Amino acid sequence: MDNHHAMLNLFEEFERAQDKLEASNLLKLATFEPQYTVNAYSGSTHEWEDWAYDNDELESLKKIATESGYTVTVCSKDKED
């Protein structure tokens, strides 16, 4: 019976910790919005579009497009709004 009470106490402590985290919004994941839209063109033909969430991803997409011989345009989310 001691094991049962120990597990019950542990579970109740876990529930209290979860309630504290919920109350302080620490369990919610931050939402991330794309910061850039990258468009690749072959001449005047639109080949593909992708979204970059940070500068590293932006640089990677630009590199892929230019190495593939595409012309790249980048739209910043700040400028679209």
Secondary structure, DSSP 8 states (H G I E B T S, - for coil): -HHHHHHHHHHHHHHHHHHHHHHTTTTS-------EEEEEEETTEEEEEEEESSHHHHHHHHHHHHHTT-EEEEEEHHHH-
